[in-house]
Amino acid sequence: MTGATRGPMGWRYHGQERPPFAQMPGPGEESVWDYPRPPRLAPDTRLVEVRVGDVTVASTERAIRLQETASPPTFYLPPEDVHADFLIERAGTSYCEWKGAAQYWSVSVDDQVFEDAAWSYPRPLADFAALRDFVSFYPGRLECYVAGERVRPQPGGFYGGWVTSEIVGPIKGEPGTGSW
């Protein structure tokens, strides 16, 4: 494929080219192979909700959507649109080469506790300063919705991408994607 090479760290792209195995997006769809690396932040004004049954944990029309090559977008919600009384700060962090150190949160609603169900970046690296204190949630642990559509979790357990009907892949985390 012209403009793409495969090295020890996976595919490298130039321009808008996709690897030969990538699905072509149809009308109203986006290919995760058109997202950049390093990732980009994009405002999203659709209604984004996080729920546990009938209880709304977070709701916003001011989300930031992080788009990164091979992964479905991750939605970050402004702290003022997250009901902080449901969050329990967890010990430990992880580190992203782009965003910095993540803080993890469990979510407690009624008698249910969802361990490590959310994360935020209290002190993100400069290029991702817009994410400061915004919160994202794992759609495999809580009910997450974008414009009324129930989000499916990104495969692989660790990843926090939000898979909706507009996303085509293949997606990082699926079987056989370990070298990406």
N, C-alpha and C positions, 0 to 999 in steps of 0.2 A: 504494500500500500504506500503510495507516494506521501511523504510528509510524516509518516509514522514509523517508529522503530521500536523494537522490543529489547529492553535491556534487563539487567538484574533487578531493577526496581519496577518493572512492568512497562506498559506502553507509554510512549512519548508522542505528543501531538503537536502539530503546527497548524494554526488556523482552525477551521471548523470540521476537520476530518475525524472520522470515527474508525475504529478497528473493523476488520472485515466481519467479525462475529456480532457486531452491534445491530440491534433492531432499528429499522427506519421509523421515525415518528410519523404518525398520521396527523390529520387535522386535529388541533386542540391537544396534541401530545408533545412531550419533551423527552429527548434522549439524555440519559445521564452522561452520555459520552460527549455531549456538547457543553457540559459544565467545565469550568476551568480548574486548573491546579496551579498555584494555590487557589483556595476557594474564594468565591465572591459572596457578598451580602446584598440582598435585594429586599426592599420593603414589600410587604404583602398585606393588602387591605381586605382580603377575604375574612370571614368570621372563622377564627380558630378557637376551638374549645377543648378542654380537658375535663373529663368527668369520671366519677365513680358512681355508677348507677344514676340516680336522680340528682346527685350533688355535683355542682359545678366547682371545680378546683381552680380553673383559670378560663378566661374568655377575653378575646381581644379582636380588634380589626386593625391592629398596629403591630403585627408580627414582623420579625426579620427572618427571612428565608436564606439559609446558608446552602449554597450550591457548590458541590465539589465533584470532580470527575469520578465516574463509576458508582457514585452513591446517590440514593434519593435525597431530596432536600431535607434539612433539619429545620424545624420551626422553633424560633426563640421568641418568648412572650415577655413584654415589658413587666417589670416587677410590680408596678401599680395595678396590673390586670391579673395578678396571681394572688389568690387568697393565702397569704403567708401563714395564717393560723393552721393550715393543713400540712405545712412543711416542717420536717424535723431534720436539722443539720446532722450530717454523718461525718465520721472521722475519715481521714484519708483523702487523697487526691489522685488525679491522673494528669498527664501532660500531653498537650497537643502542640506539635511544632508550629502551628499557625496561630492558635488562639491562646496558648499558655496553660496555666494550671486550672483544672476544673474542680469545683466544689460539688459534692454529691448531697442529695436530699432524699429522704424517705417521705412518703405521703401517708398521712393518717386521717381517715374519714370514719367516723363512728367507731366501731370496734375493729376496723380493718387497717392494717399497716402494710404498705407496699414498699418493701426495702429498696433503696437505691433506685427510685423511680424517676428521678429528675436530676438535673445538673445545671450549674451556672458557672460563669467566669467572673469572679469578683475583681480581678485585676488582669484583664486580657492584655495581650501584646498590642502594640500601638496600631497596627493595621486592622485590628478587630475591636477597637475601643467601643464601637457602637453596641457591642454585646454585653458591656459591663452590667452585671446583675440581672440581665435577662435570663429567663429560665426556660429550659427545654425538658421535655418529658419523653420517656420511652413508651412508644405506642404498644409495645408488647406487654406492658405492666399496667397501663391505665387505658381508658377509652379516650382516644384523640380523634378530633374531627376537623376537617378543612371544608368550609362551605357546605356543611351538612353531611359530607362523605366520611364514613368511618375509615380511619387510616389503618393500613396494615403495617406491621413492623418490618424493618429491614432485616433480611435473613442474617444469621450469624450470631445472635445473642448480644454481642458487645456493641454493635453499631446502633446508632440512634436515629437513622433516617426514617422519614415518613413516606410510605408508599401509597400513592393515590392512583386513580385510574388514568391520570394524565401522564404518568411516568412509564417510560420503556427502557429496557436494559440491554443485555443482562446487567444485574446489579451486584456490586461487591457484597460478599457474604454468602452468595449462593454456592452450591457445590461446584468445585473446580475453579474457584476464583481466588484461591490463596496466594497466587503469584502476582496479583494486581497490586 
